[in-house]
């Protein structure tokens, strides 16, 4: 009798062990890092009618018609600016500063300096939903860059969702810098110049990203001369220059690293005007400067076979979060659909993959963020 009971109990135990499912857990998917915006203020409001009017007036949609690659679209728009605004570093300039006025006068043959190109590129890129900001830079010496570049230069940084990074975009000269095929931020260019005179990076010209060591159209200026101008960098603190014009702010953000602490930015033969003023905002955390627009952070709470996923992001002109699902029972994704910031979902499979992204009001989508849950 005892032996029969033992066998029965053992059989029950084995059956229970085979059918009990392991609990769900989150698998680290090495998703793009989310860095909140803590150093800057505001953004261009795309609901402002100025943006639609800008695109319509200059028929900008025709510039990249049929092109779906984000970076190529941006470079085609930048090249359009270069083709239509003639370089004139001396002036005099027409008495206007709005992007529309600059373009109107440029189409009549008037030339402009880098600050004008910067303002136009900022307006156009933001109009298409690409987060763009304005930057002032300089090599910092009282003598200029060996007689080549101006002592001060106006350019832009544009957020690339596909690369999950900022990249320096110069509309005046139609170039940017790359390393191993990756477009570089302004701080990355500066870092390369201070390290080895920009020897390890490439100057990429035009929409075809043609590598070049010199710039024939400008007296064979060398790559090093273009990189050197980013020894000093200031970012405009308020990122809504276009809709605020002509009431833009003079506040700037600068990176307070060791180089800043041991050197002085010389501009127009004297220390930069912002030193010791209320307009200078120093930031010692590099991540705060290279914050991550359109990027998602998630909080995942699992309770049995259910999961609550909470999403957060800094997405200018935010329209919606979107999700598509992939599982071990449904290897093809479900297609994108809108989803609230907080979602309650059932975990029906041993492997559940949820891919999220943001979309702004211009239809531009952010970097994908994956939540992977397995038993």
Buried (B, 14 or more C-beta within 10 A) or exposed (E): EEEEEEEEEEEEEEEEEEEEEEEBEBBEEEBBEBBBBEBBBBBBBBEBEBBEEBBEEBEBEEBBEEBEEBBBBBBBBBBBBBEEBEBBEEEEBBEEBBBBBBBBBBEEEBBBBBBBBBBBBBBBBBBBBBBBBBBBBBBBBEEBBEEBBBBBBBBBBBBBBEBBBBBBBBBBBBBBBBEEEEBBBBBBBBBBBBEEEBEEBBBBBBBEBEEBEBBEEEEEBBBBBBBBBBBBBBBBBBBBBBBEBEEBBEBBBBBBBEBBEEEEBBBEEEEBBBEEEEEBBEBEEBEBBBBBBBBBBBEBEBEEEEBEBEBBBBBBBBBBBBBBBBBEEEEEEEEBEEBEEEBEBEBEBBBBBBBBBBBBBBEBBBBBBBBBBBE
